[in-house]
Amino acid sequence: MPSLTLKPGREKSILRRHPWIFSGAVAGVDGDPAPGATVDLLSSKGDFLARAAFSPSSQIRARAWTFDPAEPVEAGFFRRRIRTAIAARSPFLSGEGPGVRSDALRLIHAESDGLPGLIVDRYGEALVLQFLTAGSEFWKETLADLLLEETGLTTIYERSDADVRELEGFQPRCGLLRGHISPSPFAITENNLRFNVDIATGHKTGFYLDQRGNRQRVREFAAGRDVLDCFCYTGGFTVNALFGGAKSVLSVDSSAEALALCRENVALNDLPAENHTTLEGDVFHLLRKFRDGARSFDLVVLDPPKFAPTAAQVEKAARGYKDINLLAFKLLRPGGLLATFSCSGGVDAALFQKIVASAALDAGVEARILERLSQAPDHPVALSFPEGEYLKGLVCQKAG
């Protein structure tokens, strides 16, 4: 088997079971492995460390599949990992466990399930897959077949269009991979609410499944409040706020298509259209306009897109997060609530809290944290892979 040998002293993270091997840690490659092929990872002394997928185009030169020298990487290996991941989600799918009930959820969360680069989301009777790394691309056909066998489903739609795929040397790829599918969008159920989802062109794999529990919390906060839902996309928070008894909801997004689907989802749940308004435009600009016009709200939701995919963009992202949170605090009425989120991997929870605190200070308001929020439990975080914890949220209350 081809192998990668590390430079002296560069095996510490691997010994802690972190799955990534960066190019700067590699002393040399023995053999001529193809992109995605399995290689043995060796210490500078020649000791076995892991069995990994080789990625010659990426700064992450290899991603570990297994740390067991006796475990071969073949179909049986992937079947065991897939079966374990699906079994862990069964309570959320059936509604028997503590998770929010839904027929749409994440079945495999890449590194956190021991399958680097593989994302598998279930939407009703269809699977939506992302093959984001050389290793997952190399095993695509095997993984697709095994997933259908283990789930009993027949349809797979591929959404391998995330930017990280280009860093691996692959072009984006979308389309039907197995079976057939009804025209998009189609409806899913989440905690007694229905949502039309566009798996072909929607964000991520069609819906923000990671916000499922947080949408439930916003529903519980919303009764009798005037709500501003920023970056609303297709209305996940909007629908929950209206269902929770919000007095009014203003949904803001830059996409006319997303707002149309937001209105459709409000109607799909027979919610009062007279309590709902949509507004198309740049959120930063509109927040300033609301401030200048002395608009105010009882609950503001900030769920922006990823501002900092990597640590290199953190400084710019921090300015963006501070700007929108500062404006949101100014728009809150005394005693009002701010549910604010960051999905940027380069911004950790401690930094995000500092940014929000700085925004409150510059806005001239006193506020306190009521709750800390994170991604839904079907998006687990392996202790050896803290990068899997990307979604951070705070519920803050402005002093009365």
C-alpha positions as CSV (number, residue, x, y, z in Angstrom):
1,M,0.0,0.0,0.0
2,P,1.3,3.5,-0.7
3,S,2.2,5.5,2.4
4,L,2.8,9.0,3.7
5,T,5.6,9.6,6.1
6,L,5.4,12.5,8.5
7,K,8.2,14.9,9.5
8,P,9.6,14.3,13.0
9,G,7.3,15.6,15.8
10,R,4.3,16.1,13.5
11,E,2.3,13.1,14.7
12,K,0.9,14.6,17.8
13,S,-2.6,15.5,16.4
14,I,-2.9,12.1,14.8
15,L,-2.1,10.4,18.1
16,R,-5.0,12.5,19.6
17,R,-7.2,11.0,16.8
18,H,-7.6,14.2,14.8
19,P,-8.3,13.0,11.3
20,W,-6.5,15.8,9.3
21,I,-2.9,15.6,8.0
22,F,-1.7,18.9,6.5
23,S,0.7,19.1,3.6
24,G,3.4,20.8,5.8
25,A,3.5,17.8,8.1
26,V,4.3,15.3,5.2
27,A,8.0,14.4,4.7
28,G,7.3,12.2,1.6
29,V,5.0,10.0,-0.3
30,D,6.0,6.4,-1.1
31,G,4.3,5.0,-4.2
32,D,2.0,6.8,-6.6
33,P,-1.5,7.0,-5.0
34,A,-4.4,8.4,-7.0
35,P,-6.5,11.2,-5.6
36,G,-8.7,9.6,-2.9
37,A,-6.8,6.3,-2.7
38,T,-6.0,4.8,0.6
39,V,-2.5,5.3,2.1
40,D,-0.9,4.2,5.3
41,L,0.2,7.2,7.4
42,L,3.6,6.6,9.1
43,S,5.6,8.4,11.7
44,S,9.1,9.6,10.9
45,K,10.3,6.3,12.5
46,G,8.1,4.2,10.3
47,D,5.4,3.4,12.9
48,F,1.8,3.0,11.7
49,L,-0.4,5.9,12.7
50,A,-3.5,5.7,10.5
51,R,-5.1,4.6,7.2
52,A,-6.2,7.7,5.3
53,A,-7.5,9.1,2.0
54,F,-4.8,10.8,-0.1
55,S,-5.6,14.3,-1.5
56,P,-2.7,15.7,-3.5
57,S,-4.4,19.0,-4.4
58,S,-5.5,20.0,-0.9
59,Q,-3.6,21.6,1.9
60,I,-5.2,18.8,3.9
61,R,-3.1,16.2,2.3
62,A,-4.8,13.2,3.8
63,R,-7.9,12.5,6.0
64,A,-7.8,9.5,8.3
65,W,-10.4,6.7,7.9
66,T,-9.2,4.5,10.7
67,F,-6.4,4.4,13.3
68,D,-6.6,0.6,13.6
69,P,-3.7,-1.2,11.6
70,A,-5.8,-4.3,11.4
71,E,-8.9,-2.6,9.8
72,P,-8.8,-2.5,6.0
73,V,-10.7,0.3,4.1
74,E,-13.1,-1.5,1.9
75,A,-16.9,-2.0,1.5
76,G,-17.3,-3.7,4.8
77,F,-15.6,-0.8,6.6
78,F,-18.0,1.7,5.1
79,R,-21.0,-0.4,5.8
80,R,-20.1,-0.5,9.5
81,R,-19.6,3.2,9.7
82,I,-22.9,4.0,7.8
83,R,-24.9,1.5,9.9
84,T,-23.5,3.0,13.2
85,A,-24.3,6.6,12.1
86,I,-27.9,5.7,11.0
87,A,-28.6,3.8,14.2
88,A,-27.5,6.9,16.2
89,R,-30.2,9.0,14.4
90,S,-33.1,6.6,14.6
91,P,-34.6,8.2,17.8
92,F,-34.7,11.6,16.1
93,L,-36.4,10.1,13.0
94,S,-39.0,8.1,14.9
95,G,-39.6,10.8,17.5
96,E,-38.8,8.5,20.4
97,G,-35.7,10.4,21.6
98,P,-35.0,13.9,22.9
99,G,-34.4,15.4,19.5
100,V,-36.9,17.4,17.6
101,R,-39.1,15.2,15.5
102,S,-38.7,15.4,11.7
103,D,-38.7,13.3,8.6
104,A,-35.7,15.4,7.4
105,L,-32.4,15.1,9.2
106,R,-28.7,14.5,8.8
107,L,-27.7,10.8,8.7
108,I,-23.9,11.2,8.3
109,H,-21.9,14.3,9.5
110,A,-18.6,13.7,7.8
111,E,-15.6,13.6,10.2
112,S,-17.8,13.5,13.2
113,D,-19.1,10.1,12.0
114,G,-15.7,8.8,11.0
115,L,-16.4,9.4,7.3
116,P,-14.5,12.5,6.3
117,G,-16.0,14.5,3.4
118,L,-19.3,12.7,3.3
119,I,-22.6,14.5,4.1
120,V,-25.8,12.5,3.9
121,D,-29.1,14.3,4.6
122,R,-32.5,12.5,4.4
123,Y,-35.5,14.4,3.1
124,G,-38.5,12.1,3.5
125,E,-37.9,9.3,1.0
126,A,-34.9,10.8,-0.7
127,L,-31.2,11.0,0.3
128,V,-29.2,14.1,-0.6
129,L,-25.4,13.5,-0.6
130,Q,-22.3,15.7,-0.7
131,F,-19.0,14.2,-1.7
132,L,-16.6,17.0,-0.6
133,T,-13.2,15.3,-0.5
134,A,-11.0,13.2,-2.7
135,G,-11.6,10.2,-0.4
136,S,-15.4,10.4,-0.5
137,E,-15.3,11.0,-4.3
138,F,-13.1,7.9,-4.7
139,W,-15.6,5.7,-2.9
140,K,-18.7,7.4,-4.3
141,E,-20.4,4.5,-6.1
142,T,-19.7,2.1,-3.2
143,L,-21.1,4.6,-0.7
144,A,-24.2,5.3,-2.7
145,D,-25.0,1.6,-3.0
146,L,-24.4,1.0,0.7
147,L,-26.6,3.9,1.7
148,L,-29.5,2.6,-0.3
149,E,-29.1,-0.9,1.2
150,E,-28.9,0.4,4.8
151,T,-31.8,2.9,4.6
152,G,-34.1,0.9,2.3
153,L,-34.6,3.9,0.1
154,T,-34.2,4.1,-3.7
155,T,-33.4,7.8,-4.5
156,I,-30.2,9.7,-4.1
157,Y,-29.7,13.3,-5.3
158,E,-26.1,14.6,-5.4
159,R,-25.3,18.2,-4.2
160,S,-21.5,18.2,-4.4
161,D,-21.4,21.9,-5.0
162,A,-19.7,23.3,-1.9
163,D,-16.6,25.5,-2.4
164,V,-14.4,23.1,-0.4
165,R,-14.7,20.5,-3.3
166,E,-12.7,22.8,-5.6
167,L,-9.9,22.8,-3.0
168,E,-9.7,19.1,-3.4
169,G,-9.3,19.4,-7.2
170,F,-12.8,18.5,-8.2
171,Q,-15.5,20.4,-10.1
172,P,-19.0,20.9,-8.6
173,R,-21.5,18.2,-9.5
174,C,-25.2,18.1,-8.9
175,G,-28.0,15.8,-10.2
176,L,-29.8,12.6,-9.7
177,L,-27.4,9.8,-8.7
178,R,-29.9,6.9,-8.0
179,G,-33.6,6.3,-8.6
180,H,-36.1,9.0,-9.4
181,I,-37.5,12.1,-7.7
182,S,-40.7,14.2,-7.9
183,P,-40.3,17.7,-9.1
184,S,-38.8,20.0,-6.5
185,P,-39.8,21.6,-4.2
186,F,-41.4,18.9,-2.1
187,A,-42.7,18.9,1.5
188,I,-41.0,17.8,4.7
189,T,-42.4,17.7,8.2
190,E,-40.6,19.3,11.2
191,N,-42.1,19.3,14.6
192,N,-45.7,19.5,13.3
193,L,-44.9,22.0,10.6
194,R,-44.5,21.6,6.9
195,F,-41.9,23.1,4.7
196,N,-41.4,23.0,0.9
197,V,-37.7,22.3,0.2
198,D,-35.7,22.7,-3.0
199,I,-33.0,20.0,-2.8
200,A,-31.8,20.8,-6.4
201,T,-30.9,24.5,-6.0
202,G,-31.5,25.4,-2.3
203,H,-28.8,26.4,0.1
204,K,-26.6,23.5,1.5
205,T,-28.7,20.4,0.7
206,G,-31.9,22.3,0.5
207,F,-32.7,23.3,4.1
208,Y,-30.8,24.3,7.2
209,L,-31.4,21.1,9.1
210,D,-28.8,22.1,11.8
211,Q,-31.2,24.9,13.0
212,R,-34.1,22.5,13.8
213,G,-33.9,22.8,17.6
214,N,-33.3,26.5,17.4
215,R,-36.3,27.1,15.3
216,Q,-38.3,25.4,18.1
217,R,-36.9,27.8,20.7
218,V,-37.8,30.8,18.6
219,R,-41.3,29.4,18.3
220,E,-41.5,29.3,22.1
221,F,-40.2,32.9,22.5
222,A,-42.5,34.4,19.9
223,A,-45.9,34.6,21.5
224,G,-47.3,38.2,21.3
225,R,-44.1,39.6,19.9
226,D,-43.3,41.7,16.8
227,V,-40.5,39.7,15.1
228,L,-37.8,40.6,12.6
229,D,-36.4,37.6,10.9
230,C,-33.2,38.6,9.1
231,F,-31.6,36.4,6.4
232,C,-34.8,34.5,6.6
233,Y,-34.2,32.2,3.5
234,T,-37.3,30.0,3.0
235,G,-38.8,30.9,6.4
236,G,-37.8,28.3,8.9
237,F,-37.7,30.8,11.8
238,T,-40.6,32.8,10.3
239,V,-43.0,29.9,10.2
240,N,-42.1,28.8,13.7
241,A,-42.6,32.3,15.1
242,L,-46.0,32.6,13.5
243,F,-47.0,29.2,14.7
244,G,-45.9,30.2,18.2
245,G,-48.3,33.2,18.2
246,A,-46.1,36.1,17.0
247,K,-48.1,39.3,16.7
248,S,-46.3,40.1,13.5
249,V,-43.3,38.8,11.5
250,L,-41.2,40.8,9.0
251,S,-39.0,38.4,6.9
252,V,-36.0,39.9,5.2
253,D,-33.7,38.3,2.6
254,S,-31.8,39.4,-0.5
255,S,-33.3,36.5,-2.6
256,A,-36.7,37.0,-4.2
257,E,-36.9,33.2,-4.8
258,A,-36.3,32.5,-1.2
259,L,-38.9,35.0,-0.1
260,A,-41.5,33.4,-2.4
261,L,-40.8,30.0,-0.9
262,C,-41.1,31.7,2.6
263,R,-44.6,33.0,1.8
264,E,-45.4,29.5,0.4
265,N,-44.4,27.9,3.6
266,V,-46.5,30.3,5.6
267,A,-49.5,29.4,3.5
268,L,-48.6,25.6,3.6
269,N,-49.2,25.7,7.4
270,D,-52.4,27.8,7.3
271,L,-50.8,30.6,9.2
272,P,-52.3,34.1,9.2
273,A,-50.9,35.9,6.1
274,E,-52.0,39.2,7.5
275,N,-49.4,38.9,10.3
276,H,-46.6,38.3,7.8
277,T,-44.6,40.7,5.6
278,T,-41.6,40.0,3.4
279,L,-39.0,42.5,2.3
280,E,-36.3,41.9,-0.3
281,G,-33.0,43.6,0.1
282,D,-29.6,43.7,1.6
283,V,-29.9,43.1,5.3
284,F,-27.1,45.4,6.3
285,H,-28.7,48.3,4.4
286,L,-32.2,47.5,5.6
287,L,-31.2,47.4,9.3
288,R,-29.7,50.8,9.0
289,K,-32.9,52.0,7.3
290,F,-35.0,50.6,10.1
291,R,-32.7,52.3,12.7
292,D,-33.0,55.6,10.9
293,G,-36.7,55.2,10.7
294,A,-37.0,54.4,14.4
295,R,-38.5,51.0,13.8
296,S,-38.5,48.6,16.7
297,F,-39.2,44.9,17.4
298,D,-39.6,42.5,20.4
299,L,-37.6,39.7,18.9
300,V,-34.9,39.8,16.2
301,V,-33.4,36.7,14.6
302,L,-30.0,37.0,12.9
303,D,-29.0,33.9,11.0
304,P,-26.5,35.2,8.3
305,P,-24.6,33.1,5.8
306,K,-21.1,32.0,6.5
307,F,-18.9,35.1,6.9
308,A,-15.6,33.3,7.7
309,P,-15.1,29.8,6.2
310,T,-11.5,29.8,7.5
311,A,-9.4,31.6,10.1
312,A,-8.0,33.9,7.3
313,Q,-11.3,35.7,7.0
314,V,-12.0,36.1,10.7
315,E,-11.1,39.8,11.0
316,K,-13.5,40.8,8.1
317,A,-16.2,38.5,9.4
318,A,-15.9,39.9,12.9
319,R,-16.7,43.4,11.5
320,G,-19.7,42.0,9.7
321,Y,-21.1,40.2,12.8
322,K,-20.5,43.2,15.0
323,D,-22.3,45.5,12.5
324,I,-25.5,43.5,12.2
325,N,-25.7,42.7,16.0
326,L,-25.1,46.4,16.9
327,L,-28.0,47.4,14.6
328,A,-30.2,44.6,16.0
329,F,-29.6,45.8,19.6
330,K,-30.6,49.3,18.5
331,L,-33.8,48.0,17.0
332,L,-34.8,45.9,20.1
333,R,-37.4,47.3,22.5
334,P,-36.6,47.2,26.2
335,G,-36.8,43.6,27.3
336,G,-36.6,42.4,23.8
337,L,-34.8,39.3,22.6
338,L,-32.0,38.8,20.1
339,A,-31.4,35.3,18.7
340,T,-28.1,35.6,16.9
341,F,-26.1,33.0,15.1
342,S,-22.7,32.3,13.4
343,C,-22.1,29.3,11.2
344,S,-18.5,30.4,10.4
345,G,-16.0,27.8,11.2
346,G,-13.3,30.4,11.7
347,V,-15.2,32.1,14.5
348,D,-15.4,30.0,17.7
349,A,-18.0,30.4,20.5
350,A,-15.8,32.5,22.7
351,L,-14.9,35.0,19.9
352,F,-18.6,35.2,18.8
353,Q,-19.6,36.1,22.3
354,K,-17.0,38.8,22.5
355,I,-18.2,40.2,19.2
356,V,-21.8,40.3,20.4
357,A,-20.8,41.9,23.7
358,S,-18.8,44.5,21.8
359,A,-21.8,45.2,19.6
360,A,-24.0,45.7,22.7
361,L,-21.5,48.1,24.2
362,D,-21.2,50.2,21.1
363,A,-25.0,50.2,20.7
364,G,-25.1,51.7,24.2
365,V,-27.4,48.9,25.6
366,E,-27.2,46.5,28.6
367,A,-27.9,42.9,27.7
368,R,-27.6,39.5,29.1
369,I,-27.3,36.0,27.7
370,L,-30.3,33.8,28.4
371,E,-29.3,30.8,26.4
372,R,-26.5,29.4,24.3
373,L,-27.6,27.5,21.2
374,S,-25.8,25.1,18.8
375,Q,-26.5,22.7,16.0
376,A,-29.1,19.9,16.2
377,P,-28.0,16.6,17.7
378,D,-28.0,14.8,14.3
379,H,-25.0,17.1,13.6
380,P,-22.7,15.7,16.4
381,V,-19.3,16.9,17.3
382,A,-16.5,14.3,17.8
383,L,-14.4,15.1,20.8
384,S,-11.3,14.6,18.6
385,F,-12.6,16.9,15.9
386,P,-13.7,20.3,17.5
387,E,-14.0,21.8,14.0
388,G,-17.3,19.9,13.7
389,E,-18.8,22.4,16.1
390,Y,-19.5,25.2,13.6
391,L,-22.9,26.6,14.6
392,K,-22.9,29.0,17.5
393,G,-26.0,30.9,18.8
394,L,-26.9,33.2,21.7
395,V,-30.2,34.4,22.9
396,C,-29.7,37.8,24.5
397,Q,-32.2,40.0,26.3
398,K,-32.0,43.8,26.2
399,A,-32.4,45.4,29.6
400,G,-35.9,46.7,30.3
